[in-house]
Amino acid sequence: MPEEIARYYKHYVKVMGLQKNFRENTYITSVSRLYRDQDDDDSQDGDISTKHLQIEKSKFIKRNWEIRGYQRIADGSHVPFCLFAENVALATGTLDSPAHLEVEGEDFPFVFHSMPEFGATISKGKLRGKVDPVLIVGSGLTAADAVLCAYNNNIPVIHVFRRRVTDPSLIFKQLPKKLYPEYHKVYHMMCTQSYSVDSNLLSDYTSFPEHHVLSFKSDMKCILQSVSGLKKIFKLSAAVVLIGSHPNLSFLKEQGCYLGHNSNQPITCKGNPVEIDAYTYECVKETSLFALGPLVGDNFVRFLKGGALGVTHCLATRQKKKQHLFVEQGGGDGIA
């Protein structure tokens, strides 16, 4: 379960003594290239022609990154910092800006757009004993997490998604049943407990394949519409819209757009991920900048597709080459 994975990561950091490598409560405001002259002696007098300046600029070598931001301390104040790095790895995920349906009433307080919001509401007992169902919109793993969360807390669920349950692109079809039984349980319910005009809502879970939300109303009702145009109205205790999200890369130039496969579009997990080398995970358009996880389309941590391993292997290989060169040039003990 996701909670177990999260506990494992925290436990791993503690057991391996890695706390010193982490800076909590930090917010990055800028990640930018540092351009340094290859040879400081090249600079002559200040009166240089534009053409000469361009030639000199082409000799600059991109060496390090400058990272600026601030850390929030216990009293709530912000302490700014600036550090330099030879390499930077982008592993921010894409949960910063949840996608919206862009329908009427979506800003009502009973409509949530993130799993943490919904989980906190359940933890506080705000939905305990409610007769009206929770509406969950989406057919991905986050939506499945929300279904499991509600189901395990005995909260009835209306599950709405646009695709057919037989759609081969559904994420559930990519997961081995033995490794991910909880998600296949959700998928089984999606297939076998779907709504029909001949029956009422089921007591625990009802799916609505090939449906979408038309609007939310102030009296906590929602209007659904099927692919055939049939409309239905339901009273809710809450709604959770989990149809994807977008990263916030405002700390990079051009919001990071230039790193994508399509540099004219924002970075998204599915439509326009960061373009990387398949083996090193280094950005194609920016050397010494790496990206992994949802930013490059690997949107599920338990797939273990090797992003972190790919980056680490690349950096370790380059470090060994540097040390070898250092020794060859008479660099003492060879530690660069």
Salt bridges, closest charged atoms under 4 A:
ASP42 OD2 - LYS59 NZ 2.90
GLU56 OE2 - HIS52 NE2 3.47
GLU56 OE2 - LYS59 NZ 3.89
GLU66 OE1 - ARG68 NE 3.11
GLU86 OE2 - LYS322 NZ 1.90
GLU104 OE2 - LYS217 NZ 3.19
GLU106 OE2 - HIS113 NE2 2.79
ASP132 OD2 - LYS235 NZ 3.80
GLU182 OE2 - ARG302 NH2 3.21
GLU275 OE1 - LYS285 NZ 3.53
GLU282 OE1 - ARG318 NH2 2.62
GLU286 OE2 - ARG33 NE 3.22
ASP298 OD1 - LYS305 NZ 3.80
GLU328 OE2 - HIS324 NE2 3.07
